[in-house]
Amino acid sequence: MTTFTGGITADTVAANLIGFLEQRTRQTVAPDLDLFGSGLVTSLFALELLVHLESTFGVAVTGNDIRLDNFRTVGAMTALVLRLTGGEDD
């Protein structure tokens, strides 16, 4: 697993998340796919996603950030990571 310590961009976060999701689900994942609406992600897998975000990007997702809309798509998770890390979109 790669841990990012700096220079986090939207592209690096999205690529990492897509790779993680595709490896775990063995399905192609688009950045705007509704992961829950499509049935690709279950509540148990959502916990794995949370742990992946925290351990890979060195963030703590707590309080109001733990809500479905922040995990619904790769794009939403990317925005969450960028906000929590102060990373910049490229």
Biopython code that builds the backbone (N, CA, C, O; Angstrom):
import numpy as np
from Bio.PDB.StructureBuilder import StructureBuilder

atoms = [
    (1, "MET", "N", (0.843, -1.174, 0.000)),
    (1, "MET", "CA", (0.000, 0.000, 0.000)),
    (1, "MET", "C", (0.888, 1.237, 0.000)),
    (1, "MET", "O", (1.909, 1.268, 0.686)),
    (2, "THR", "N", (0.503, 2.264, -0.770)),
    (2, "THR", "CA", (1.240, 3.512, -0.833)),
    (2, "THR", "C", (0.633, 4.508, 0.129)),
    (2, "THR", "O", (-0.585, 4.684, 0.161)),
    (3, "THR", "N", (1.477, 5.163, 0.917)),
    (3, "THR", "CA", (1.019, 6.237, 1.780)),
    (3, "THR", "C", (1.508, 7.551, 1.197)),
    (3, "THR", "O", (2.707, 7.730, 0.985)),
    (4, "PHE", "N", (0.599, 8.460, 0.940)),
    (4, "PHE", "CA", (0.945, 9.750, 0.367)),
    (4, "PHE", "C", (1.267, 10.715, 1.491)),
    (4, "PHE", "O", (0.524, 10.809, 2.468)),
    (5, "THR", "N", (2.377, 11.433, 1.355)),
    (5, "THR", "CA", (2.770, 12.369, 2.401)),
    (5, "THR", "C", (2.788, 13.811, 1.922)),
    (5, "THR", "O", (2.913, 14.722, 2.740)),
    (6, "GLY", "N", (2.669, 14.038, 0.658)),
    (6, "GLY", "CA", (2.663, 15.401, 0.145)),
    (6, "GLY", "C", (2.343, 15.401, -1.323)),
    (6, "GLY", "O", (2.373, 14.359, -1.977)),
    (7, "GLY", "N", (2.033, 16.583, -1.850)),
    (7, "GLY", "CA", (1.738, 16.688, -3.265)),
    (7, "GLY", "C", (0.501, 15.920, -3.676)),
    (7, "GLY", "O", (0.435, 15.393, -4.786)),
    (8, "ILE", "N", (-0.470, 15.852, -2.800)),
    (8, "ILE", "CA", (-1.696, 15.123, -3.117)),
    (8, "ILE", "C", (-2.526, 15.960, -4.077)),
    (8, "ILE", "O", (-2.853, 17.115, -3.805)),
    (9, "THR", "N", (-2.858, 15.347, -5.209)),
    (9, "THR", "CA", (-3.699, 16.008, -6.210)),
    (9, "THR", "C", (-4.957, 15.180, -6.423)),
    (9, "THR", "O", (-5.040, 14.021, -6.016)),
    (10, "ALA", "N", (-5.925, 15.799, -7.065)),
    (10, "ALA", "CA", (-7.163, 15.087, -7.377)),
    (10, "ALA", "C", (-6.866, 13.847, -8.216)),
    (10, "ALA", "O", (-7.464, 12.791, -8.006)),
    (11, "ASP", "N", (-5.943, 13.978, -9.165)),
    (11, "ASP", "CA", (-5.615, 12.837, -10.028)),
    (11, "ASP", "C", (-5.013, 11.673, -9.241)),
    (11, "ASP", "O", (-5.373, 10.519, -9.471)),
    (12, "THR", "N", (-4.088, 11.973, -8.305)),
    (12, "THR", "CA", (-3.467, 10.882, -7.548)),
    (12, "THR", "C", (-4.457, 10.214, -6.621)),
    (12, "THR", "O", (-4.435, 8.994, -6.462)),
    (13, "VAL", "N", (-5.328, 11.001, -6.004)),
    (13, "VAL", "CA", (-6.333, 10.422, -5.105)),
    (13, "VAL", "C", (-7.315, 9.571, -5.898)),
    (13, "VAL", "O", (-7.580, 8.426, -5.529)),
    (14, "ALA", "N", (-7.850, 10.113, -6.973)),
    (14, "ALA", "CA", (-8.834, 9.383, -7.778)),
    (14, "ALA", "C", (-8.233, 8.097, -8.350)),
    (14, "ALA", "O", (-8.877, 7.049, -8.328)),
    (15, "ALA", "N", (-7.005, 8.175, -8.861)),
    (15, "ALA", "CA", (-6.364, 6.978, -9.421)),
    (15, "ALA", "C", (-6.176, 5.910, -8.354)),
    (15, "ALA", "O", (-6.391, 4.726, -8.613)),
    (16, "ASN", "N", (-5.776, 6.322, -7.161)),
    (16, "ASN", "CA", (-5.599, 5.368, -6.074)),
    (16, "ASN", "C", (-6.924, 4.723, -5.704)),
    (16, "ASN", "O", (-6.995, 3.506, -5.535)),
    (17, "LEU", "N", (-7.970, 5.523, -5.576)),
    (17, "LEU", "CA", (-9.278, 4.990, -5.190)),
    (17, "LEU", "C", (-9.859, 4.072, -6.261)),
    (17, "LEU", "O", (-10.407, 3.016, -5.946)),
    (18, "ILE", "N", (-9.740, 4.470, -7.514)),
    (18, "ILE", "CA", (-10.230, 3.619, -8.600)),
    (18, "ILE", "C", (-9.475, 2.296, -8.608)),
    (18, "ILE", "O", (-10.083, 1.235, -8.755)),
    (19, "GLY", "N", (-8.169, 2.350, -8.452)),
    (19, "GLY", "CA", (-7.378, 1.120, -8.399)),
    (19, "GLY", "C", (-7.801, 0.224, -7.247)),
    (19, "GLY", "O", (-7.950, -0.986, -7.419)),
    (20, "PHE", "N", (-7.995, 0.814, -6.071)),
    (20, "PHE", "CA", (-8.431, 0.049, -4.902)),
    (20, "PHE", "C", (-9.796, -0.591, -5.141)),
    (20, "PHE", "O", (-9.988, -1.779, -4.883)),
    (21, "LEU", "N", (-10.738, 0.205, -5.635)),
    (21, "LEU", "CA", (-12.089, -0.305, -5.874)),
    (21, "LEU", "C", (-12.105, -1.384, -6.950)),
    (21, "LEU", "O", (-12.773, -2.406, -6.790)),
    (22, "GLU", "N", (-11.387, -1.170, -8.030)),
    (22, "GLU", "CA", (-11.382, -2.155, -9.113)),
    (22, "GLU", "C", (-10.705, -3.450, -8.689)),
    (22, "GLU", "O", (-11.125, -4.533, -9.096)),
    (23, "GLN", "N", (-9.674, -3.347, -7.886)),
    (23, "GLN", "CA", (-9.008, -4.556, -7.383)),
    (23, "GLN", "C", (-9.940, -5.344, -6.463)),
    (23, "GLN", "O", (-10.010, -6.570, -6.537)),
    (24, "ARG", "N", (-10.647, -4.630, -5.601)),
    (24, "ARG", "CA", (-11.509, -5.297, -4.629)),
    (24, "ARG", "C", (-12.803, -5.821, -5.242)),
    (24, "ARG", "O", (-13.308, -6.859, -4.815)),
    (25, "THR", "N", (-13.353, -5.116, -6.243)),
    (25, "THR", "CA", (-14.648, -5.511, -6.803)),
    (25, "THR", "C", (-14.523, -6.248, -8.128)),
    (25, "THR", "O", (-15.471, -6.892, -8.576)),
    (26, "ARG", "N", (-13.360, -6.156, -8.755)),
    (26, "ARG", "CA", (-13.120, -6.755, -10.070)),
    (26, "ARG", "C", (-14.093, -6.216, -11.127)),
    (26, "ARG", "O", (-14.503, -6.928, -12.044)),
    (27, "GLN", "N", (-14.445, -4.935, -10.967)),
    (27, "GLN", "CA", (-15.306, -4.253, -11.928)),
    (27, "GLN", "C", (-14.704, -2.892, -12.244)),
    (27, "GLN", "O", (-13.982, -2.319, -11.429)),
    (28, "THR", "N", (-15.005, -2.382, -13.427)),
    (28, "THR", "CA", (-14.556, -1.058, -13.819)),
    (28, "THR", "C", (-15.342, -0.015, -13.049)),
    (28, "THR", "O", (-16.562, -0.110, -12.915)),
    (29, "VAL", "N", (-14.626, 0.988, -12.540)),
    (29, "VAL", "CA", (-15.261, 2.031, -11.732)),
    (29, "VAL", "C", (-14.970, 3.383, -12.359)),
    (29, "VAL", "O", (-13.811, 3.754, -12.546)),
    (30, "ALA", "N", (-16.028, 4.119, -12.684)),
    (30, "ALA", "CA", (-15.894, 5.484, -13.199)),
    (30, "ALA", "C", (-15.908, 6.452, -12.011)),
    (30, "ALA", "O", (-16.515, 6.154, -10.982)),
    (31, "PRO", "N", (-15.249, 7.600, -12.142)),
    (31, "PRO", "CA", (-15.192, 8.553, -11.031)),
    (31, "PRO", "C", (-16.552, 9.043, -10.545)),
    (31, "PRO", "O", (-16.692, 9.431, -9.385)),
    (32, "ASP", "N", (-17.560, 9.029, -11.428)),
    (32, "ASP", "CA", (-18.873, 9.536, -11.043)),
    (32, "ASP", "C", (-19.908, 8.433, -10.796)),
    (32, "ASP", "O", (-21.092, 8.727, -10.630)),
    (33, "LEU", "N", (-19.476, 7.179, -10.772)),
    (33, "LEU", "CA", (-20.395, 6.065, -10.512)),
    (33, "LEU", "C", (-20.901, 6.143, -9.084)),
    (33, "LEU", "O", (-20.109, 6.287, -8.152)),
    (34, "ASP", "N", (-22.217, 6.050, -8.898)),
    (34, "ASP", "CA", (-22.805, 5.989, -7.554)),
    (34, "ASP", "C", (-22.507, 4.602, -7.006)),
    (34, "ASP", "O", (-23.174, 3.630, -7.362)),
    (35, "LEU", "N", (-21.515, 4.513, -6.148)),
    (35, "LEU", "CA", (-21.031, 3.226, -5.649)),
    (35, "LEU", "C", (-22.082, 2.476, -4.843)),
    (35, "LEU", "O", (-22.133, 1.247, -4.887)),
    (36, "PHE", "N", (-22.913, 3.195, -4.114)),
    (36, "PHE", "CA", (-23.951, 2.558, -3.311)),
    (36, "PHE", "C", (-25.185, 2.266, -4.152)),
    (36, "PHE", "O", (-25.773, 1.190, -4.043)),
    (37, "GLY", "N", (-25.581, 3.220, -4.991)),
    (37, "GLY", "CA", (-26.742, 3.036, -5.860)),
    (37, "GLY", "C", (-26.561, 1.892, -6.838)),
    (37, "GLY", "O", (-27.523, 1.222, -7.213)),
    (38, "SER", "N", (-25.316, 1.672, -7.251)),
    (38, "SER", "CA", (-25.027, 0.596, -8.200)),
    (38, "SER", "C", (-24.935, -0.766, -7.511)),
    (38, "SER", "O", (-24.928, -1.801, -8.177)),
    (39, "GLY", "N", (-24.864, -0.763, -6.181)),
    (39, "GLY", "CA", (-24.714, -2.015, -5.438)),
    (39, "GLY", "C", (-23.270, -2.492, -5.352)),
    (39, "GLY", "O", (-23.001, -3.566, -4.813)),
    (40, "LEU", "N", (-22.346, -1.705, -5.876)),
    (40, "LEU", "CA", (-20.940, -2.090, -5.868)),
    (40, "LEU", "C", (-20.357, -2.061, -4.455)),
    (40, "LEU", "O", (-19.500, -2.874, -4.110)),
    (41, "VAL", "N", (-20.828, -1.124, -3.651)),
    (41, "VAL", "CA", (-20.324, -0.975, -2.283)),
    (41, "VAL", "C", (-21.446, -1.227, -1.293)),
    (41, "VAL", "O", (-22.535, -0.664, -1.404)),
    (42, "THR", "N", (-21.161, -2.082, -0.326)),
    (42, "THR", "CA", (-22.092, -2.366, 0.769)),
    (42, "THR", "C", (-21.654, -1.576, 1.997)),
    (42, "THR", "O", (-20.601, -0.938, 1.982)),
    (43, "SER", "N", (-22.441, -1.614, 3.042)),
    (43, "SER", "CA", (-22.083, -0.895, 4.258)),
    (43, "SER", "C", (-20.788, -1.433, 4.865)),
    (43, "SER", "O", (-19.988, -0.664, 5.399)),
    (44, "LEU", "N", (-20.579, -2.729, 4.787)),
    (44, "LEU", "CA", (-19.340, -3.310, 5.320)),
    (44, "LEU", "C", (-18.142, -2.854, 4.489)),
    (44, "LEU", "O", (-17.097, -2.516, 5.045)),
    (45, "PHE", "N", (-18.285, -2.843, 3.177)),
    (45, "PHE", "CA", (-17.203, -2.393, 2.314)),
    (45, "PHE", "C", (-16.946, -0.903, 2.504)),
    (45, "PHE", "O", (-15.815, -0.449, 2.333)),
    (46, "ALA", "N", (-17.969, -0.137, 2.854)),
    (46, "ALA", "CA", (-17.799, 1.291, 3.122)),
    (46, "ALA", "C", (-16.816, 1.502, 4.275)),
    (46, "ALA", "O", (-16.041, 2.458, 4.263)),
    (47, "LEU", "N", (-16.847, 0.624, 5.255)),
    (47, "LEU", "CA", (-15.890, 0.713, 6.354)),
    (47, "LEU", "C", (-14.470, 0.462, 5.853)),
    (47, "LEU", "O", (-13.528, 1.116, 6.302)),
    (48, "GLU", "N", (-14.314, -0.469, 4.938)),
    (48, "GLU", "CA", (-13.001, -0.712, 4.341)),
    (48, "GLU", "C", (-12.515, 0.517, 3.576)),
    (48, "GLU", "O", (-11.331, 0.852, 3.618)),
    (49, "LEU", "N", (-13.425, 1.180, 2.883)),
    (49, "LEU", "CA", (-13.073, 2.401, 2.168)),
    (49, "LEU", "C", (-12.601, 3.483, 3.137)),
    (49, "LEU", "O", (-11.615, 4.172, 2.879)),
    (50, "LEU", "N", (-13.302, 3.623, 4.235)),
    (50, "LEU", "CA", (-12.932, 4.603, 5.254)),
    (50, "LEU", "C", (-11.525, 4.331, 5.778)),
    (50, "LEU", "O", (-10.705, 5.244, 5.871)),
    (51, "VAL", "N", (-11.253, 3.088, 6.115)),
    (51, "VAL", "CA", (-9.927, 2.713, 6.606)),
    (51, "VAL", "C", (-8.873, 2.956, 5.533)),
    (51, "VAL", "O", (-7.778, 3.435, 5.830)),
    (52, "HIS", "N", (-9.199, 2.627, 4.290)),
    (52, "HIS", "CA", (-8.261, 2.856, 3.182)),
    (52, "HIS", "C", (-7.924, 4.343, 3.055)),
    (52, "HIS", "O", (-6.755, 4.706, 2.926)),
    (53, "LEU", "N", (-8.935, 5.194, 3.089)),
    (53, "LEU", "CA", (-8.691, 6.631, 2.985)),
    (53, "LEU", "C", (-7.797, 7.123, 4.115)),
    (53, "LEU", "O", (-6.839, 7.864, 3.892)),
    (54, "GLU", "N", (-8.123, 6.701, 5.321)),
    (54, "GLU", "CA", (-7.368, 7.172, 6.479)),
    (54, "GLU", "C", (-5.916, 6.688, 6.453)),
    (54, "GLU", "O", (-4.997, 7.464, 6.712)),
    (55, "SER", "N", (-5.716, 5.423, 6.143)),
    (55, "SER", "CA", (-4.358, 4.887, 6.187)),
    (55, "SER", "C", (-3.521, 5.309, 4.981)),
    (55, "SER", "O", (-2.315, 5.518, 5.115)),
    (56, "THR", "N", (-4.127, 5.434, 3.829)),
    (56, "THR", "CA", (-3.385, 5.784, 2.623)),
    (56, "THR", "C", (-3.039, 7.269, 2.569)),
    (56, "THR", "O", (-1.932, 7.642, 2.178)),
    (57, "PHE", "N", (-3.979, 8.103, 2.957)),
    (57, "PHE", "CA", (-3.786, 9.541, 2.803)),
    (57, "PHE", "C", (-3.505, 10.262, 4.115)),
    (57, "PHE", "O", (-3.347, 11.482, 4.131)),
    (58, "GLY", "N", (-3.443, 9.515, 5.214)),
    (58, "GLY", "CA", (-3.092, 10.110, 6.498)),
    (58, "GLY", "C", (-4.107, 11.101, 7.017)),
    (58, "GLY", "O", (-3.750, 12.111, 7.623)),
    (59, "VAL", "N", (-5.375, 10.812, 6.778)),
    (59, "VAL", "CA", (-6.443, 11.689, 7.250)),
    (59, "VAL", "C", (-7.249, 10.980, 8.333)),
    (59, "VAL", "O", (-7.203, 9.757, 8.467)),
    (60, "ALA", "N", (-7.982, 11.768, 9.096)),
    (60, "ALA", "CA", (-8.928, 11.225, 10.069)),
    (60, "ALA", "C", (-10.309, 11.706, 9.652)),
    (60, "ALA", "O", (-10.595, 12.903, 9.676)),
    (61, "VAL", "N", (-11.158, 10.766, 9.270)),
    (61, "VAL", "CA", (-12.515, 11.102, 8.853)),
    (61, "VAL", "C", (-13.405, 10.924, 10.080)),
    (61, "VAL", "O", (-13.626, 9.804, 10.542)),
    (62, "THR", "N", (-13.910, 12.033, 10.600)),
    (62, "THR", "CA", (-14.695, 11.997, 11.832)),
    (62, "THR", "C", (-15.919, 12.900, 11.712)),
    (62, "THR", "O", (-16.067, 13.657, 10.753)),
    (63, "GLY", "N", (-16.778, 12.799, 12.702)),
    (63, "GLY", "CA", (-17.921, 13.704, 12.823)),
    (63, "GLY", "C", (-18.768, 13.796, 11.580)),
    (63, "GLY", "O", (-19.189, 12.789, 11.010)),
    (64, "ASN", "N", (-19.010, 15.037, 11.169)),
    (64, "ASN", "CA", (-19.886, 15.300, 10.021)),
    (64, "ASN", "C", (-19.328, 14.787, 8.703)),
    (64, "ASN", "O", (-20.063, 14.678, 7.722)),
    (65, "ASP", "N", (-18.032, 14.470, 8.667)),
    (65, "ASP", "CA", (-17.444, 13.946, 7.426)),
    (65, "ASP", "C", (-17.830, 12.493, 7.178)),
    (65, "ASP", "O", (-17.695, 12.000, 6.058)),
    (66, "ILE", "N", (-18.307, 11.805, 8.208)),
    (66, "ILE", "CA", (-18.743, 10.414, 8.026)),
    (66, "ILE", "C", (-20.212, 10.435, 7.627)),
    (66, "ILE", "O", (-21.112, 10.249, 8.446)),
    (67, "ARG", "N", (-20.414, 10.666, 6.349)),
    (67, "ARG", "CA", (-21.774, 10.641, 5.798)),
    (67, "ARG", "C", (-21.724, 10.084, 4.392)),
    (67, "ARG", "O", (-20.714, 10.209, 3.698)),
    (68, "LEU", "N", (-22.786, 9.485, 3.985)),
    (68, "LEU", "CA", (-22.872, 8.770, 2.718)),
    (68, "LEU", "C", (-22.426, 9.614, 1.526)),
    (68, "LEU", "O", (-21.724, 9.116, 0.646)),
    (69, "ASP", "N", (-22.822, 10.873, 1.490)),
    (69, "ASP", "CA", (-22.489, 11.707, 0.333)),
    (69, "ASP", "C", (-20.987, 11.859, 0.125)),
    (69, "ASP", "O", (-20.550, 12.075, -1.006)),
    (70, "ASN", "N", (-20.188, 11.751, 1.177)),
    (70, "ASN", "CA", (-18.738, 11.850, 1.038)),
    (70, "ASN", "C", (-18.106, 10.582, 0.480)),
    (70, "ASN", "O", (-16.932, 10.586, 0.112)),
    (71, "PHE", "N", (-18.870, 9.503, 0.415)),
    (71, "PHE", "CA", (-18.350, 8.212, -0.041)),
    (71, "PHE", "C", (-19.118, 7.661, -1.238)),
    (71, "PHE", "O", (-18.835, 6.554, -1.696)),
    (72, "ARG", "N", (-20.070, 8.407, -1.740)),
    (72, "ARG", "CA", (-20.957, 7.923, -2.807)),
    (72, "ARG", "C", (-20.214, 7.689, -4.122)),
    (72, "ARG", "O", (-20.518, 6.735, -4.838)),
    (73, "THR", "N", (-19.250, 8.540, -4.447)),
    (73, "THR", "CA", (-18.502, 8.421, -5.696)),
    (73, "THR", "C", (-17.009, 8.610, -5.429)),
    (73, "THR", "O", (-16.614, 9.110, -4.376)),
    (74, "VAL", "N", (-16.195, 8.207, -6.389)),
    (74, "VAL", "CA", (-14.757, 8.452, -6.296)),
    (74, "VAL", "C", (-14.508, 9.962, -6.239)),
    (74, "VAL", "O", (-13.638, 10.425, -5.502)),
    (75, "GLY", "N", (-15.268, 10.714, -7.012)),
    (75, "GLY", "CA", (-15.131, 12.168, -7.003)),
    (75, "GLY", "C", (-15.404, 12.771, -5.637)),
    (75, "GLY", "O", (-14.688, 13.673, -5.201)),
    (76, "ALA", "N", (-16.432, 12.282, -4.959)),
    (76, "ALA", "CA", (-16.764, 12.791, -3.625)),
    (76, "ALA", "C", (-15.671, 12.437, -2.619)),
    (76, "ALA", "O", (-15.309, 13.264, -1.782)),
    (77, "MET", "N", (-15.147, 11.220, -2.694)),
    (77, "MET", "CA", (-14.067, 10.829, -1.782)),
    (77, "MET", "C", (-12.801, 11.613, -2.068)),
    (77, "MET", "O", (-12.062, 11.966, -1.149)),
    (78, "THR", "N", (-12.546, 11.888, -3.344)),
    (78, "THR", "CA", (-11.387, 12.686, -3.721)),
    (78, "THR", "C", (-11.492, 14.088, -3.122)),
    (78, "THR", "O", (-10.526, 14.597, -2.554)),
    (79, "ALA", "N", (-12.653, 14.702, -3.250)),
    (79, "ALA", "CA", (-12.869, 16.037, -2.681)),
    (79, "ALA", "C", (-12.685, 16.019, -1.166)),
    (79, "ALA", "O", (-12.111, 16.950, -0.601)),
    (80, "LEU", "N", (-13.165, 14.976, -0.510)),
    (80, "LEU", "CA", (-13.013, 14.848, 0.941)),
    (80, "LEU", "C", (-11.536, 14.780, 1.321)),
    (80, "LEU", "O", (-11.092, 15.488, 2.225)),
    (81, "VAL", "N", (-10.780, 13.933, 0.638)),
    (81, "VAL", "CA", (-9.352, 13.791, 0.938)),
    (81, "VAL", "C", (-8.625, 15.109, 0.701)),
    (81, "VAL", "O", (-7.808, 15.516, 1.526)),
    (82, "LEU", "N", (-8.906, 15.778, -0.403)),
    (82, "LEU", "CA", (-8.252, 17.051, -0.694)),
    (82, "LEU", "C", (-8.561, 18.085, 0.383)),
    (82, "LEU", "O", (-7.683, 18.841, 0.797)),
    (83, "ARG", "N", (-9.795, 18.113, 0.826)),
    (83, "ARG", "CA", (-10.174, 19.067, 1.871)),
    (83, "ARG", "C", (-9.460, 18.758, 3.174)),
    (83, "ARG", "O", (-8.966, 19.664, 3.846)),
    (84, "LEU", "N", (-9.405, 17.478, 3.536)),
    (84, "LEU", "CA", (-8.796, 17.081, 4.810)),
    (84, "LEU", "C", (-7.274, 17.207, 4.812)),
    (84, "LEU", "O", (-6.673, 17.395, 5.870)),
    (85, "THR", "N", (-6.653, 17.108, 3.656)),
    (85, "THR", "CA", (-5.196, 17.183, 3.586)),
    (85, "THR", "C", (-4.690, 18.563, 3.183)),
    (85, "THR", "O", (-3.502, 18.860, 3.308)),
    (86, "GLY", "N", (-5.595, 19.393, 2.701)),
    (86, "GLY", "CA", (-5.156, 20.667, 2.164)),
    (86, "GLY", "C", (-4.496, 20.504, 0.804)),
    (86, "GLY", "O", (-3.830, 21.415, 0.311)),
    (87, "GLY", "N", (-4.688, 19.316, 0.194)),
    (87, "GLY", "CA", (-4.147, 19.052, -1.138)),
    (87, "GLY", "C", (-4.824, 19.936, -2.160)),
    (87, "GLY", "O", (-5.883, 20.510, -1.906)),
    (88, "GLU", "N", (-4.205, 20.037, -3.309)),
    (88, "GLU", "CA", (-4.751, 20.904, -4.340)),
    (88, "GLU", "C", (-5.122, 20.124, -5.560)),
    (88, "GLU", "O", (-4.441, 19.175, -5.951)),
    (89, "ASP", "N", (-6.214, 20.536, -6.160)),
    (89, "ASP", "CA", (-6.620, 19.977, -7.444)),
    (89, "ASP", "C", (-5.634, 20.436, -8.493)),
    (89, "ASP", "O", (-5.131, 21.558, -8.442)),
    (90, "ASP", "N", (-5.352, 19.536, -9.471)),
    (90, "ASP", "CA", (-4.409, 19.961, -10.507)),
    (90, "ASP", "C", (-5.105, 20.425, -11.740)),
    (90, "ASP", "O", (-4.453, 20.817, -12.708)),
]
sb = StructureBuilder()
sb.init_structure("model")
sb.init_model(0)
sb.init_chain("A")
sb.init_seg("    ")
for serial, (resi, resn, name, xyz) in enumerate(atoms, 1):
    if name == "N":
        sb.init_residue(resn, " ", resi, " ")
    sb.init_atom(name, np.array(xyz, "f"), 0.0, 1.0, " ", f" {name:<3s}", serial, name[0])
structure = sb.get_structure()
